[in-house]
């Protein structure tokens, strides 16, 4: 009996050590990546009728266990038809911001330069008004647990022959707080 208990302890120890060893081997380390060079990443949504605002971070979070680092010392230029405008860094929101509004069906470019990172460029065409509509049907749907739930249907006209990406914000009214909650 004592030998069986000792054998079970050895098996458990072997499994624990084997598990941690395999986890260690699966960890990606930047020094092991061939020719890896850190890059800048633009995090934001470009929407007509609003000023351009986005966060600029490093790409390190894609290969590390840490959050991305915010880049504060880049030179960011918004390029519009026949005009260029320097974007300012807002220390409160940690975003680069532009005072001018984006216009539907306009193409804009963002050029970013940094002393120690490769240059970054983004070109987008702001979509036209999509004529979005929404309909809420109380108890008109089923949730992931199979229980009755409200059904929200959203429709809009997508522009054909373009690769468009849309962000849909859904809010509900919390009567206790008296606020719309995302």
C-alpha positions in Angstrom: 0.0 0.0 0.0 2.8 2.4 0.9 4.5 1.6 -2.5 1.3 2.4 -4.3 0.9 5.8 -2.5 4.5 6.6 -3.3 4.0 5.7 -7.0 0.9 8.0 -7.1 2.9 10.8 -5.6 5.6 10.4 -8.2 3.1 10.3 -11.0 1.4 13.5 -9.7 4.8 15.2 -9.4 5.7 14.2 -12.9 2.4 15.5 -14.3 2.8 18.9 -12.5 6.4 19.3 -13.7 5.5 18.2 -17.2 2.6 20.7 -17.4 4.8 23.7 -16.3 7.6 22.7 -18.6 5.3 22.5 -21.6 3.7 25.9 -20.7 7.2 27.4 -20.5 8.1 26.1 -23.9 4.9 27.6 -25.4 5.7 31.1 -24.3 6.7 33.4 -27.1 9.6 35.7 -26.5 10.5 38.6 -28.7 14.2 37.7 -28.8 13.2 34.3 -30.4 11.3 35.9 -33.2 13.3 36.2 -36.4 13.7 39.9 -37.5 10.9 41.1 -35.2 10.6 44.9 -35.1 8.2 46.6 -32.9 5.6 48.6 -34.7 3.0 51.3 -34.0 -0.7 50.4 -33.9 -3.6 52.8 -34.4 -6.5 52.0 -32.1 -9.6 54.0 -33.0 -12.8 54.3 -35.0 -13.1 56.9 -37.8 -16.7 58.1 -38.0 -18.3 60.9 -40.0 -19.6 63.9 -38.1 -16.9 63.5 -35.3 -13.4 64.7 -34.9 -10.7 62.1 -35.4 -9.4 60.7 -32.1 -7.3 57.5 -31.6 -4.8 55.9 -29.3 -1.4 55.0 -30.6 0.3 52.0 -29.0 3.2 49.6 -29.6 2.7 46.1 -31.0 4.4 44.4 -28.1 1.2 43.3 -26.5 0.6 40.8 -29.3 3.6 38.8 -28.2 3.9 39.7 -24.5 1.9 39.3 -21.3 1.8 43.1 -20.8 -0.6 45.8 -22.0 0.5 47.8 -25.0 2.6 50.9 -24.3 1.0 54.2 -25.3 3.1 56.3 -27.6 3.1 59.9 -26.6 5.9 61.5 -28.7 5.0 60.7 -32.3 4.4 63.2 -35.0 0.9 62.6 -36.3 -0.4 64.3 -39.5 -4.0 64.2 -40.8 -4.0 64.5 -44.6 -7.2 65.6 -46.2 -7.9 66.9 -49.7 -5.3 69.6 -50.3 -4.6 70.1 -46.5 -2.4 68.7 -43.8 -3.0 69.2 -40.1 -0.8 68.2 -37.2 -2.8 66.2 -34.6 -2.2 67.0 -30.9 -1.6 64.6 -28.1 -4.2 64.9 -25.3 -2.7 63.8 -22.0 -6.0 63.3 -20.3 -7.5 60.8 -22.8 -4.1 59.6 -24.0 -5.3 60.0 -27.6 -4.1 62.0 -30.6 -6.9 64.4 -31.6 -7.9 66.6 -34.5 -10.2 69.6 -34.1 -11.7 69.2 -37.6 -14.8 67.0 -38.3 -14.6 64.0 -40.6 -17.0 64.2 -43.6 -18.9 61.3 -45.1 -17.6 60.0 -48.4 -14.2 61.7 -47.8 -10.9 59.9 -48.0 -8.5 60.8 -45.2 -4.9 59.6 -44.4 -3.0 59.6 -41.2 0.8 59.7 -41.4 2.8 58.9 -38.2 6.5 59.3 -37.6 8.5 58.3 -34.6 12.2 58.5 -33.9 12.6 54.8 -32.9 9.7 53.0 -34.7 8.9 52.4 -38.3 6.5 55.0 -39.9 2.8 54.2 -39.9 0.2 55.1 -42.4 -3.6 54.6 -42.6 -5.9 55.6 -45.4 -9.7 55.3 -45.0 -12.8 56.5 -46.8 -15.4 57.7 -44.4 -18.7 55.9 -45.3 -21.8 57.8 -46.4 -24.9 57.8 -44.2 -26.0 54.2 -44.0 -29.6 54.9 -43.1 -29.3 52.6 -40.1 -32.5 51.6 -38.3 -33.2 49.5 -35.3 -36.2 47.6 -34.0 -36.6 46.2 -30.5 -39.0 43.3 -29.9 -39.5 42.5 -26.2 -39.3 38.7 -25.7 -38.9 38.2 -29.4 -35.7 36.2 -29.3 -33.9 33.5 -27.4 -30.6 34.0 -25.5 -27.6 31.7 -25.5 -29.0 29.8 -22.6 -32.3 29.0 -24.4 -34.3 31.5 -22.4 -36.7 34.1 -23.9 -35.0 37.5 -24.4 -35.5 40.7 -26.2 -34.7 40.8 -29.9 -32.8 43.8 -31.4 -32.7 43.9 -35.2 -30.4 46.4 -36.9 -30.3 47.1 -40.6 -28.3 49.4 -42.8 -27.2 49.9 -46.4 -23.7 48.7 -46.9 -21.7 50.4 -49.8 -21.0 47.7 -52.4 -17.5 47.1 -53.8 -15.8 48.4 -50.7 -14.3 46.7 -47.6 -16.2 48.5 -44.9 -16.0 47.8 -41.2 -18.7 49.0 -38.8 -18.9 49.5 -35.1 -22.3 49.2 -33.6 -22.8 50.7 -30.1 -25.7 49.2 -28.1 -26.9 50.9 -24.9 -29.6 50.2 -22.5 -31.4 52.6 -20.1 -30.7 51.9 -16.5 -33.6 53.5 -14.7 -31.9 53.2 -11.3 -28.9 55.2 -12.4 -30.9 57.3 -14.9 -28.1 56.7 -17.5 -27.6 54.9 -20.8 -25.2 52.0 -20.2 -23.1 50.4 -23.0 
